Amino acid sequence: MKDKTTVLLLFIAVIFTACKEPVPPPEKPVENAAAKGVYVLNEGLYDMNNSTITYYDFATGEITKDVFTKVNGRGLGDTGNDLQAYGSKMYAVVNISEQIEVMNISDCKSIKRIPLIGKQPRKIAFAAGKAYVCCFDGSVVRIDTATLEIDATAMAGRNPEGIAVANNKLYVANSGGLDNPNYDKTISVFDLATFTLIKNIEVEINPYIVRADGEGDLYVISRGNYSSVPYHFQRIDSEIDEMVHDYDLPVLNLAVEGEKAYLYSYDFSTNESWIKVMDVLTEEIINENFIAGDTEIKTPYAIGVNSINGDVYISDSYRFTVSGEVYCFDKNGKKKFDFEAGLNPTAFVFKY
């Protein structure tokens, strides 16, 4: 625990660096027998070289801002897009710095930086001892997680932004985002055993997120063209590799855990948002308003689930200009605690 002087200095620093009301730390430590804490990747701002990682300790309630710099004596880099865990390591995808930062989950100590110069990496997924990174240059890079060496590269579509694994296949969402208004509208499907392209599945234009559930389905979010074509939320059946359903929901992001998918929407014009829960077995919305109580998420920016106890974590970017907040809810939507993270908190990794 920090002493009173440190807490006071942190409180004063928050007042002078943010224009929102500061949120006090929890009154007492948050008990969580299933996990030790949570890492939060803070994206920062494009071309500002200010991505960070925040760590929240469940046992003490202590928040460590920029834990990566504290542990490693250097910054994480420019525009962290993704943070995922595999085995005892976690992998940060740093887009503008064009690298993968590999760290120990135990202490955030860097193990290796893997350069991907000229590729602009976006997202990462894992299967059978391999990491797969989709990159804006159209490639998917395969990394051996034992040697941390690149061992193969394949080509997907234009400007891929999302990636997921299901049914022994790899699915890559090709946005074509750099060719506005000529967006891509495909999901590339690769056979994992051979790392070869099987087919492209057509979806709505500008797909950028793909998530797998445990039933062999993949959920795809397309951003449309930001005007006449709205956001689309779609489902692919991995048995037949076809898009089988287009929901009438403007979903911006989701997290899938067990039989539930947690969906959120945010309208950039009206600043209105919602968070719903869907049953992935019935494909029906089972909760129209997940948050129970008066907690308001102004600008939802990321969502994740602690797979052990079902707690749902939602970040609020506060319009992208000040330090964001992370809220933890139990599976029934009751708020448990919140803490301040960094600028644009975009991904979560739980430390067990």
GIDA-V40483 format. One record per run of one state. SS is the DSSP state (2 for helix, 1 for strand, 0 for the rest). FROM is the first residue (numbers start at 0). TO is the last residue. If there is no record, write none. Layout:
ss:SS from:FROM to:TO
ss:SS from:FROM to:TO
This chain:
ss:0 from:0 to:2
ss:2 from:3 to:16
ss:0 from:17 to:35
ss:1 from:36 to:41
ss:0 from:42 to:50
ss:1 from:51 to:56
ss:0 from:57 to:61
ss:1 from:62 to:63
ss:0 from:64 to:65
ss:2 from:66 to:71
ss:0 from:72 to:78
ss:1 from:79 to:85
ss:0 from:86 to:87
ss:1 from:88 to:93
ss:0 from:94 to:97
ss:1 from:98 to:103
ss:0 from:104 to:108
ss:1 from:109 to:114
ss:0 from:115 to:119
ss:1 from:120 to:126
ss:0 from:127 to:128
ss:1 from:129 to:134
ss:0 from:135 to:137
ss:1 from:138 to:143
ss:0 from:144 to:147
ss:1 from:148 to:154
ss:0 from:155 to:158
ss:1 from:159 to:165
ss:0 from:166 to:167
ss:1 from:168 to:173
ss:0 from:174 to:175
ss:2 from:176 to:178
ss:0 from:179 to:184
ss:1 from:185 to:190
ss:0 from:191 to:194
ss:1 from:195 to:201
ss:0 from:202 to:205
ss:1 from:206 to:211
ss:0 from:212 to:215
ss:1 from:216 to:221
ss:0 from:222 to:230
ss:1 from:231 to:236
ss:0 from:237 to:240
ss:1 from:241 to:246
ss:0 from:247 to:251
ss:1 from:252 to:256
ss:0 from:257 to:258
ss:1 from:259 to:265
ss:0 from:266 to:271
ss:1 from:272 to:278
ss:0 from:279 to:282
ss:1 from:283 to:286
ss:0 from:287 to:290
ss:1 from:291 to:291
ss:0 from:292 to:298
ss:1 from:299 to:304
ss:0 from:305 to:310
ss:1 from:311 to:315
ss:0 from:316 to:316
ss:2 from:317 to:319
ss:0 from:320 to:321
ss:1 from:322 to:328
ss:0 from:329 to:332
ss:1 from:333 to:342
ss:0 from:343 to:343
ss:1 from:344 to:350
ss:0 from:351 to:351
